[in-house]
């Protein structure tokens, strides 16, 4: 009788037991698969989200906080960078473009980022998907996932923790542009002119009022003036002209994003800023630091390396235990089916035939478990991706690679070796 026919008969008879062992092996393998997929997905997605932030300039402190606060828009305590730090970038030939960033306000769950047109358009490398870039202090450009659309109006809320903070009083911002999706946390952000963010906070409102509009005007006239679409009329209100003025009287900012011309320029700028100290608005010196987002990510990955290795060890150990359980199942199955196997021997079946039959039974369990493990591991990683995307705003998607294929083949190989033991034992069974 052909081995395949006996194998099908045995699989039908012991489907529950064999299926249960295959599931145990699948669960163990899925942990290893999902861990590898999730780690690789997290690394690649977080690195991609930081692609547009070559060099970050901040007040000296935690480089990790600076990265998380500016690139990933997390709630991080950042010391203010004096506006005078921008003066070193005005006419620098080492800089392709630069943009200040002011954080701290929000609308709903969307972070409001005070910045300039250079940041919105990435120095001309990016365009809005709908509408246009802001051209007046009370205009805004919304990210693709911010929940805002063209024409929407909103009042910013001070404080970035969900459920806390208070709304700013006064005129509302109006969305005049929507950005294309980028797969980064900035898809949930709303970008507004940094001048207006400055004007909304603290004792700088009156001085900035003049800087924003070129001259002082009373509030009623100002409100009427802001009610029109200056861009549509062809006379957009001038923005960013404060860059040509004395910056010492301006408020600070959370960070400065710098796009260097060359790699050599990037290293030179980082070195210069890391040695720089500029006076703050209160006259006290504020030391600065230049940070490469890529280097900080490498340090974070290295810090997580120990935990990743420990997790890999645990998942590997779990897989070994599952294979051992499969081996034990094969041995027990050989014992339970010993009368049938001996009957085959009586009918003239050689030892190798009996051994091959039991080896095939165990390998069927290993094969089913390996296939289900890879599928289940990918499903777990997909669920992790959905949760992380919702949590962080970073677009994530697991992708199977050669690593998962190697793990699959290794499981089959180890399972094949383990199956030799019960197969050998079955072939050696003596007829009474």
N, C-alpha and C positions, 0 to 999 in steps of 0.2 A: 504494500500500500504506500502511496506517495506521502511524504512528510507533510506536504501542504494540507492534505485532506485531514490528517490527524490533528494538525495544528488548528484548523478551523473548528474541528469538533471540540478540542480542549478549550479553546477560547470561548465557545458558546457555553460550555459546562461551567467554567470558572470565571465568567465575565465580571461578576460582582467583585470577587477578590482581586483579580488582575486589574480591573479598572480602578479599584481603590488604591492599589500600589502605584499605578501609573499617575494617579492624581497627586499622591504624596510626592513623587519625583517631580511632577510638573510644578507644584507649589515651590519646592526647593529651587528648581532651576529658574522659575520666574523671578525670584528674589535677585538672583545673580544678573539676569538679563535686564530687569527693570532698573537695578542700581547702576549698571554700566550705561544704559540709555539715558537715564536721568542726569547723571554726572556729566556726560558728554554734551547733552542738550543744554544744561545750565551754563557750562563753560562757553560754548559757541554762541549762544543767544546773548549772554551778558557781554561778551566781547564785541559782538556786532552792535549792540546798543550803544557802546562807547566809541564807535568808529568816528563819530563827528566831533569828538572832544579830545583832540590831540594833546593840548596843553591847558591845564587849569591853573589859574592863579588865585590864591586865597590868602587870608591871614594865617600866620603860622599856627599850626595846631595839628589835628589828626588828618592825615591824607585820606584815610578811608572815609571819614565823615564828609570831607570835601567831595569825594567821588560819589558817595551815595546820595548826598544832598543835591548835587548839580546834575549828574548824569541820570540817576534813577529817581530823582525828585522825592527822596525819602525825607522824613522829618528828622533832620539832624541839626544840632546846635552849632551854627557857624558864626565865627567872629566876622565883623564887617571889614571889608577891604575899603580903605579910604579912596574916594573918587580920584584923588590926585595920582593914584597909581596908573590911571589911564593915560596920563600925559607922556609916559615913556613909550607908549605904543602909537601915538598919533601919527608920527611921520617915519616910523621904523620901516626900513626896507626889508627887514627880516620877517615881517608880518603880512600875510595875505589878507586877513581880516580878523577882527576881534569884536567882542560884544560883552558888555556887563550883564550880570544876572542879579535880579533882586527877588528873593523868595519870601514867603511868609503869609500871603493871602491865598484865598481859594474861593471857588464857587461850587457848592455841592462837594463832590469828591474830586473835582478837578483843581489842580494846582494852578494858581495865577503866577505867571513869570513875567516880571518887568524886564524888558530887554530892548534891543534895537532891531532895525530891519536886517542888519547883517546876520543876526542869529536866526531870524525867521527864515530867511532865504539862503542861509549857509553861504554867504558871500556871493550869491548869484548861482550857486550850484543846484538850488531847489526852487520850485515854483509852487504857488498856491493851487489847490485843486479847484476851488471855487472862489469867486470874488477877487479880492486884492489884498495887499498888505496894508497895515494901518497907516493912515496919513494924518491923523489928528490925535490929540491926547486921549480922547474918550472912545477910540476905536480899538478893536481887538481882533486877533486872528486865533481861531479855535483849532485844536487838534482834532484828528479824524474821529477819535473815540471819546471826546470830551462831553458829548451829549448836547452840544450847542450847534446851531445852524445859522446860516446867513440871516441877518436881521434880528436875531435874538438880543435882548437887553438884560443886563444883570448888574447887581451891586456886589462888589467883592466883600468877602468876609475875612476879617483879620484873625489869624490863628489857623494852623494847618492840621490840627487834630480833629478828626471827625466828631461832630457834636459839640465842639467848643468854639469860642470866638464870638465876635460881634460884627455886624454888618457896618460898613462905612456908609455914612450919610452923604447925600449930595446927588450929583448927576450919575446916570447909569452909563456903563460901557455898552457899546453896540458892536456886534460881530459883523465884520465886513469881509472876512476871508476865512476859509477852511483849508487846512493843510491836507495833503495826501497821507495815507497811512504809512508809517515807517517801521512798525513793529517794535517801538520803544515806548518807555513811559511818557515821552513827550506827546504821544498821540492823545493822552488824557489831559494835557496841559492847555492853558489858554494864555496866549502871549499878548501883552499890552505894552505900550510905551513906558519905559522905565521912568521917564519924567513924571508921568502921572502917578506912578507908585510912590515916588519920592514926595509928590505934592499931597498925597493922601495921609502921610505919616508925620506926626509930630510938628515941631516948631519950624519946619522948613517950608510949610505951605505957602506963606506969603512971598518969601524971596523966590521960590520956584515958580510962583504964578507968573511973575514977570519973565523968567527965563523961558517958560513954556510958550508964551504968546507974544514975546517981543516987547510988551509994555504992560503996565498994570491997568486993570479995569475992574469995575465993581462987579459983584457977584451976579446981579441980575443981567447985566450986559453979557457977562461971560456965559451964563446959562443959555441965553438966547443965541449967542454965537456958536455954542457947541451943538445946538440942536440941528444944524444944517449939515449936509454931506458935502464937506469942502472939496473932497476929491471929485465928486460928481460935478461940482461947479467949475472945476479946473483950477481952483485956488486952494490946494491943501495947506493946512496950517503947518508952518515949519517945525520940524522936529530935529533933535540931535544937534542943533547948532550950539548947544552948551559945550560940545566937544572942543570948540574953538575958544572957549572962555577960561577964566581962572577956575580950576576945579576944586580949589581948597575949601570953598564955601558950600560945596555940594555934599549931600549925605553919602554914606557908604553903600556898598553892594555886597551880596553874598559871595560872589566869585566873578572872575573874568574868564571867558572862553577865548582862547587864542588859536588861530590857524596859522602856523608858521609856513614860510615859503618852502624851505627844505628841511631835511632831517638835521643837518648841521645847525641851521637857524634855531630849530626847536631846542637842541641841547644848550645852545648859547643863551637863549631866552630863559630857559629854566634856571641856568646857573646865575644869570643876572638877577632874576626875581628872588631866588633863594638867598641872595646876599642883600636884598634891598630892604630898607626901612623907610616908611613914609609917615609924615605926621597925620594923625587923625583929626577929626573935626574939633575935638577938645584940646588939641595941641600935643597930646601924648603920642610918642612914636609907636608905630604898628609894624612889626616885622612881617614880611611876606614869605611865601613859598610858592615855587613852581612845581607842578605835579603832572607826570605823564599818566593818563588814565590806564594805559596798557600795563605799565609797571605796577601800579597799585593792584590791578586785577591779578597779575602774576603772584604778587605777595599774598593776596587773599586765597588764591588757589593752592599755594604752597602751605598756607596755614590750615586749609581744609584737607591737605593731603594725608595727614595722620589719621583723621577720622575716616577718610575714604578707604585707606588701607585696612583699617580695623573692620570696617563694614564689609569689605571684599573678603577678608579672612573669615568673618562670620558666615557670609553667604556660601563661601567655598566649603566650609565645615558642614553647613547644613546640607549641601549637595552630596558630600561624601556620606553623611549619615543616611540620606535618602537612598543612595546607591547600595549602602550596606543593608538597608531594610529590604531593598529589592532582591539582594543576594539571599537573605534569610528566607524571603518568600519563595524564591526558586528552590531552595533546599527543602523547605516544608512541602512545597507542591510536589517535589520529587518523591518525598516520603508518602504523601497522600495518594499519589498515583502509582505507587510501587507495584501493586497487583497488575494494573494495566500494562506497565512497562515490562514486567516479568512475563506476562502473557505474550507480548510481542516477541520476547526472546524465545519463548517456547515455539512460537510459530516460525522461527527461523531468522528473525531480525538480528543483524549483528549489533555488537555493543555501540559502534559508532553511530548506527541509526537511532538507537535509543538516546544516546548523548546529544545528537543533533536535534532531535525532537524537543528535548527539554531546553536546550540552548535557544532554540527558536522561540519557545514560549516565553522565556525570560527576556529575550531581545524584543519581543513584541511589546512587552510591558515597558521596556526602556525606550523603544521607539515612540510609542504613544505618549509617554511622559515627556520626552524631549520636544516633540512637536507641540504638545499642549503648553509646555513650559515657555517656549519662545513666544507663542501667541499670547499667552496670559501675561508674560513679562512686558510685551509691547503694549498690551491693554492697560496695565498698571502705569507704565510710563506715560501713556496718553492721558490718563486721568490726572497724573501729577502735572503734566504740561498744562492742562486746562486750569487746574487750581493755581499754579504759579503764574500763568498768564493773567488770570483774574486778580491775583494778589499784587503782582508787580507791574503789570502793563507791558511786560516784555513778551513779544510773540515767541512761543516755544512750540516745537514739534519734534517728537522723537523720530529718529531715522535709524533703521537697521543697517549694520555695517559688517565688515569682515570679522569684527570682534565677536559678534553674536553667532556668526557661522562657525568660527573656531570653537566657541563654547558648546555649540550644538554637536559638532563632530567629536569634541573631547568627551562629552557625556555619552555619546554612542560608543566610543572606544573604551571608556572605563566600564560602561555597562556590559560590553562584549567580554571584557576580561573577567568581570564578576560572574557572568553567566557560565563561564567555563567550569567553575567549581561545582555547582549543582549538576551540570551536564556530566562532568567526570564522575561524580558520585553515582548518578543514575546509570551510567554505562558500566560501572564496577559492581552494581548490585548483583548478588549471586542468586541463582535459582535454587529453590529448596527441593 
